[in-house]
């Protein structure tokens, strides 16, 4: 009976997800026979080496069972992580919901990566803020429509402002009433409304999305890959294609990091798994968002890979170019203790 109970215990489903190192993709190379990042509409230059984007494989989660034996085994393996499913997803989330969310995040990260690269290269572009969805029974219902282009809010011009979404949200949250000018059908429409309390804060009941107009065309071949964390690597690949000389000097670089249009690099999930995957693939330099430094340093085999801390796209480009040149004395590294400081060199 004791053995039976033990067997049942290890085979019981548990409400956890397991994060494991996932596939690695070279953003300078091909994927399924096509360039992963294909830039056109401007002069491009040959690239060399590797700038790897990294993924995390997930076992369990919505629609998939994880067993106690798997969770126990993962706890004993420093390259993998066990996390409660509900920490990431509401209990009613389906596999289809997760796939759709990952696809949206990947698509958004591509546009933002192009914007960040254009900013780094001083190539001007236009960005418009659109109404994406209108929440039923909200102040915006009947007033705003999906596809409306938001021109201004309370007199603040938003069109072509990369920070428009932030300005819009902050203005609505701090105002008793809002006056919004939108372009609809080629005409400007003035809409006034009072925010309501939605989920504990002032809101008018819309989601927004950015619509970019770039001076170059960039096609991404990433079917089946989701999430926002490849943004920084995509931006580096675009810069490499649009500038003379191979940024990597033919060397092997990997990294991760969500990015915003201004080039600020943000933290991501699965950093432990990503540095393990990059090391296994032979990368010698890993670009880590500053807020992931502690986790990356704890998991990295620093005898095999150097970990550079990046706060911005400029940091990332400088780190790759320094590494390519063979001089890392001024490289901004994640410190051995994982603390957030500006330690350089060895």
GISULJO-V733113 format. One record per pair of residues at least 4 apart in sequence whose C-alpha atoms are under 6 Angstrom apart, sorted by the first residue. I is the first residue (numbers start at 0). J is the second residue. Records with the same first field share a line. If there is no record, write none. Layout:
I: J ; J
//
This chain:
9: 67 ; 68
10: 66
11: 66 ; 67
12: 64 ; 65 ; 66
13: 65 ; 66 ; 67
14: 84
15: 82 ; 83 ; 84
16: 58 ; 59 ; 60 ; 81 ; 82 ; 84
17: 57 ; 58 ; 80 ; 81
18: 56 ; 57 ; 79 ; 80
19: 55 ; 56 ; 79 ; 272
20: 55 ; 56 ; 272 ; 273 ; 276
21: 54 ; 55 ; 56
22: 54
23: 53
24: 51 ; 52
25: 49 ; 50 ; 51
26: 35 ; 50 ; 51
28: 34
29: 33 ; 34 ; 35
30: 35
35: 219 ; 220
36: 218 ; 219
37: 217 ; 218
38: 216 ; 217
39: 216
40: 215 ; 216
43: 240 ; 241
44: 240 ; 243
46: 245
47: 245 ; 249
48: 247 ; 249 ; 250 ; 251
49: 251 ; 252
50: 252 ; 253
51: 253
52: 229 ; 232
53: 273
59: 63 ; 64 ; 65
60: 84
61: 93 ; 94
62: 94
73: 79
78: 272
85: 89
101: 225 ; 226
102: 225
104: 226 ; 227
105: 225 ; 226 ; 227
108: 112 ; 227 ; 230
111: 259 ; 260
112: 230 ; 233 ; 234
114: 260
115: 260 ; 261 ; 262
116: 234 ; 238
117: 121 ; 122
124: 212 ; 213
125: 159 ; 211 ; 212
126: 159 ; 210 ; 211
127: 158 ; 159 ; 209 ; 210
128: 148 ; 149 ; 208 ; 209
129: 146 ; 147 ; 148 ; 149 ; 207 ; 208
130: 145 ; 146 ; 147 ; 207
131: 145 ; 206 ; 207 ; 208
132: 145 ; 205 ; 206
133: 204 ; 205
134: 204 ; 205
135: 140
137: 204
138: 203
139: 143 ; 203 ; 204
147: 181 ; 182 ; 183
148: 181 ; 182
149: 181
150: 157 ; 158 ; 180 ; 181
151: 155 ; 156 ; 157 ; 179 ; 180
152: 178 ; 179
153: 177 ; 178
157: 163
163: 167
166: 170
172: 201
176: 192 ; 193
177: 191 ; 192
178: 190 ; 191
179: 189 ; 190
180: 188 ; 189
181: 187 ; 188
182: 186 ; 187
194: 201 ; 202 ; 203
195: 201 ; 202
196: 200 ; 201
197: 202
227: 257
228: 255 ; 256 ; 257
229: 255
230: 257 ; 258
231: 256 ; 258
239: 246
246: 320
247: 319 ; 323
248: 323
251: 282
252: 282 ; 284
253: 285
254: 285 ; 286
256: 264 ; 265 ; 266 ; 267 ; 288
257: 264 ; 265
258: 262 ; 263 ; 264 ; 265
259: 263
262: 311 ; 312
263: 311
264: 310 ; 311
266: 288 ; 290 ; 291
270: 295
271: 295 ; 298
277: 282
278: 282
283: 304
284: 304 ; 305 ; 306
285: 306
286: 307
287: 308 ; 309
288: 308 ; 309
289: 308 ; 309 ; 310
292: 296 ; 333 ; 337
293: 337
295: 299
301: 305
306: 332 ; 333
307: 331 ; 332 ; 333
308: 331 ; 332 ; 333
309: 314 ; 315
321: 326 ; 327
322: 326 ; 327
328: 344
329: 343 ; 344
330: 343 ; 344
331: 343
332: 343
//
